[in-house]
Structure formats: structure tokens, C-alpha cells
């Protein structure tokens, strides 16, 4: 295993160990409840519910002190990209926030993943890491991984600087 891969593995393990005890069950529950509320109509990509979800996620990142950018990619779809730290190298954590539409609250797919991503990002921000943290909430993943594919084709941060994802 080369030095870069070993460093990435060690950073990943460190991140996992640092974050497990810091997750707030109350915040996770609140986020899942908000995202899976019928008012969001399942957060189908491009829908008003998905737009509201993106704003909610953006607000949560900002409340935790992250710099946030919305990456629009047409059809009223957007990725929410948050960053903290000044190091050129970064670790990436992500989850998709779109759901399957009306009648599908999509709590486990993927409101729970978003809630955990927000918690892990919040905890990592409080640590002195040798890398920056980039957290992404992808839109339109249910219909073909469109948000992550768009980000890969139009990265806001150089992909070759990502140390782990």
C-alpha cells in the first residue's frame, strides 16, 4: 500500500473514531422528521419539497459555521456544498437528499443519511484536522446519480485533492 493510500485510510479511521460519540440523537431525529414530513412531498428532485430541503440543509451547515455554495444544475435541482478549513487537501462526506416523491416520505432514503452527514460534519468542524472538510448533499440521485455525476464533471474543489470520501 503506498503512502498516500495509507494516509487516506488512517484519516478515514480517525474521522470515524472522532465522530461516533458526538452524534446527537435529538438532532438526527429532528432532521429526519423535518425532511420526511409530508409537507416535503417526498423531496422528488426539482420539486418545491426538494428546494425546501436544500435550503434547510444549507441553513444547518451555516449554523455549524460552514461556507456553503449551491451548485445549480438545471431543472430546479441543486447540490448543497459546504466546506470548512483552509487546507488544500480535504476529506469528503456526502449523502443525497432527494427522495422518491409523493406518498414516499423517504426517511431511510435518505433523510437519515443527510442527518448523519450533518452531524459528522458538525463534529469534524470542531476538530483540528490536517485537512479541510467538504460535505455535500446531492440532489437527483434517485433518477440516476445525477447530482454526484454533475459534481464529478464540474467540481467546486479539485478532485485530486480529495484524500478520502
ZINOR-V405051 format. One record per backbone hydrogen bond with DSSP energy under -1.0 kcal/mol. CO is the residue of the C=O (numbers start at 1). NH is the residue of the N-H. If there is no record, write none. Layout:
CO&NH  CO&NH
This chain:
2&6  3&7  4&8  5&9  6&10  7&11  8&12  9&13  10&14  11&15  12&16  13&17  14&18  15&19  16&20  24&28  25&29  26&30  27&31  28&32  29&33  30&34  31&35  32&36  37&40  38&41  40&43  42&101  43&99  44&47  47&51  48&52  49&53  50&54  51&55  52&56  53&57  54&58  55&59  56&60  57&61  58&62  59&63  60&64  61&66  62&65  67&83  69&81  71&79  77&73  79&71  80&137  81&69  82&135  83&67  84&133  89&132  90&163  91&134  93&136  95&138  101&104  106&111  107&112  110&114  111&115  112&116  113&117  114&118  115&119  116&120  117&121  118&122  119&123  120&124  121&125  124&127  127&129  132&91  133&84  134&93  135&82  136&95  137&80  138&97  140&146  141&144  141&145  145&149  146&150  147&151  148&152  149&153  150&154  158&161  159&162  161&90  164&92
